[in-house]
Each structure stands twice: as structure tokens, then as C-alpha cells.
Amino acid sequence: MEVDEIRRVRLGKLKNLEESGIAPYGARFERTSTIAEILKDFQDGKEVIIAGRFMSHRSHGKVMFADLEDQSGKIQLFIKVQDVAINGFPVVKALDIGDIIGVKGTLFVTKTGQQSVRVAEITFLSKSIMSLPEKWHGLKDVEIRYRQRYVDLIANKEVREIFITRSKIIGFIRSYLDRLGFLEVETPMLQPMAGGARGRPFKSKHNAYDMDVFLRIAPELYLKRLLVGGLEKVYEMNRNFRNEGVSTRHNPEFTMLEVYQAYGDYEDMMKLTEGLVSSLAREITGSYKVTYQGREIDFTPPWERRSFARIVKEKFDINPQDDAGTMLEKVKAHKAHGVKVEQLTRSVVMKIVEEMLEEEDSIDPVFFTEYFTFLCPLAKTDPGNPAISQRFEVFIGGLEVGNAYSELNDAQEQRRRLLEDLEDDVETGNRAVDEDFLTALEYGMPPAGGLGIGIDRLVMLLTDAPSIKDVILFPLMKPLEKQGAEPGI
């Protein structure tokens, strides 16, 4: 049947239930167990009360076999209309795939050895009007999966597992940092000035104060204010927003972990990253070795280090002292790269270089160090080479996953570097520095290491997901071409 016809038939069943005095949308329902708990400790003859979604049925004369599924698992139901004590006939007749029901019954094992529930009572908790996709064996259309994640979660067990794993990943990270004495904090997502990273912000208006506000692009400058205030080890599991492109690796709204440790530096952040992520991989997958998109990633520490400055010199003959024009000509001369830019800036060079690094054969985790100072306005420089900053980026499976600095805490130098960065910034429209942040530095910020890790990309790696949209429950989607279309799958 077509979607409209299925919906019409189900609405008819809904009406029949109501006319029979049966509530199709129930109230609170108390279960004795989850399905997984029942299967783990199955006791023949035990009475149970369970609830879940009615997912399939097979009729054999006066007997119906069906599957009931909750978040924890699936169990077979054995239904005889005459055995259903209350409103047996109208209730069973009204059942459709997708209905949420409560079931009271007795556990038993069928002749074929199937653990089952002999149903004595069925309670409607939510009558489903829409049919599930592809005969309930899975939703394959990627566009629909992302737009209607609720259907995706019903139809695809492996999708549910990804998001359960995501929750476990975040929980493990919090527990790991808590054990090390870090304090979880919250900083503003609505900010009077978007700072802490290079990115185009989402802009809005606060009516009561008659002021422009921005969704944050990074929490960094606020977390550093906390170091000034005496909170020595802090972290935030934060949502950031950047009004930029969308791809398999980028979503305008994304989750980052940022960590700051007073009296430390980027070497401390390297040790923290290595310990945290390798422990996480082993906790989630049971091994340091994880398969991602057909290739094995070995998270076993210690991880390799590579010099950004040396790679750029070897590949492009680029030096940190070169001006932007010279750099561009050297990149263009590299036959493997077709480079088209409208306006050359240091940030454009950075994007070209990042693309190059992602093309490096860095499947196993690798720290790229020795970045050019002009690319790192918030980082300290190497005492022996002012053209190089104390910074690293970590790549895993070809994805940039983390970024860390020895944090610059000289207020005067920080002002100079931020103003210099403004001259380079032609993409975001930002023409001001955060004066309050600079004032905070003048009160004195201890030397510190700071780290940012992309949670979404980390989840991709540990769940073998090819796209960032596969690990974000509700990714931002382009509007449908036909607005107001009839809903359905």
C-alpha cells in the first residue's frame, strides 16, 4: 500500500479503538524488567510486565508470533486472542508494526527453543499512524535517515548503538579528567564577541540590552579567564557554532572538549591526549587496535611526532619568514596541488597546509608539531626559534582530532598578536579584539597548557562512521526543495 493508504487504514484502527473505549495513547506504565534483563535471567513460568515497540508479526491460524523491542533488546511474543484477558479481539485486531504497547505475560520456551512471552494482557501506549520503512528491516536512504533521525533510530539498531557509544565516550572522558583533578565548568554560548578561534560566527540580537550577540565559535578565552581567577585545572564539554561549510567532516554545530592546566605546557597536553584517547579506545572497543573504514588504527602509546615546519619545507620549500605571495607561488609550483585563491592571506595558507596534512598517510595517531608562529596567535613561541610556536595538532585516521598550545600569557604580546591576526582575517568579518580578555591577562595568568579535541570526529573513529552526520543526532540539513510535502517515508 502507498503511504497515504496505510495512514488512512491506521487512522481507521485508531477510531475503532476509541469507539471501543480503549485508550490508544496510554499513561505511565510500570515495567518489571527490561527485555535484556529478562533474557539474561530467563526463568520459565515467571510473570513479567514489559513495554516496547511492536516490530513484526507472523500469524499461524489463531496464533500470532510477534517481536517486541525496547532499547535493550528484542523478545518474541506468543499471542492467542482468547488468552488476552481484556479487550482481546479489538486490541489484537488493531495492532500495527510500530505501535508502542505494554505487555503482561508469562515466560516460556517454544518447541523450537525460542524464549518467548505468553501474552495475557496488552495495553496500548502509543498507536503508530505512520508505517516504518522497508518492511522494518532498515532505513537506507541517507537523506531521510538524517532528516528523520527518530525513524532511523527505530529502523536501524546499529545507529542506536552509535549514539549509545557516543554517550559512553563522553562519560569516560569526564570520568578520566575528573580523576586527574580537573574541574568541569560552563562558559557562555551567547557572547558579546566571538573569539578564541578563527571562524565566521552566527550573529543575533539581544533585545533587552539592544546589543549584538554571537553564538560562540570557541570557549577558549573564557576558560583562560578562569585560570586567571585561580581555577588551575578546568575543562568544558562544549557546543560550538561556526557559520561555514558543511561536509563529511564539518557541521555548523559541533562538540568540542577543551582542557586547560595551569603551570603546564603543550608537552603536558600531548601526554594528556595520548593517555586519554588511547585509554578511551581500549575502553570502548576492548583493544588499542581499531578498524576505521577498512584500515586498522593502532592507538598504542607512544604516538609518532612529525614536524610541520620540516614537512612544509620538504614539500613546498616554504619557510616561516616567507611572505604570503612567496608561499602561494611555492605551493602552486608543487604539481600535486591545484591551488585557486581569490585573496591570499595566512589563513588561506593554513587551509592549504591542513588539507596537505590530511593527505599525509597518518592512519595511526600522529602529533604534528613546530607550527609557524603567525598561524598561532594564542600560543607561546619556541624560546630558541621565535618563528615556531609551541603547538601541536593530532591527526588520527586522516582526521584532525585535536589542537593544543602552550598558552600565551604575556598581555602585551597577546595584544600585538591579536591585532596582527585581525589584519590577516578577511573571512570572518571580525575587526575587534576582546579587551576584557586582555585586561584579565594583565592581572596575571599562570603559564598553562590548553587542549581542544573534536568529540564528533573522535566518535566517528571509534564507531567506524564515515560522516560526521552519522554521529550527530540531528545534523543541520539543507531545506527540502518541496516545502509542505506530505510527511512520510
Secondary structure, DSSP 8 states (H G I E B T S, - for coil): --HHHHHHHHHHHHHHHHHTT--SS------S--HHHHHHT--TT-EEEEEEEEEEEEEETTEEEEEEEETTEEEEEEEEGGG-TTTHHHHHHH--TT-EEEEEEEEEE-TT--EEEEEEEEEEEE---S--SGGGT----HHHHHHTHHHHHHH-HHHHHHHHHHHHHHHHHHHHHHHTT-EE----SEESS--SSS----EEEETTTTEEEEE-S-SHHHHHHHHHTT--EEEEEEEEE--S---SS--SEEEEEEEEEET--HHHHHHHHHHHHHHHHHHHHSSSEEEETTEEEE--SS-EEEEHHHHHHHHH---TTS-HHHHHHHHHTSTT-----SS--HHHHHHHHHHHHHHS---S-EEEE--BGGG-TTB-EETTEEEEESEEEEEETTEEEEEEEEB---HHHHHHHHHHHHHH--SS------HHHHHHHHT----EEEEEEEHHHHHHHHHT-SSGGGSSSS------SSTT-----
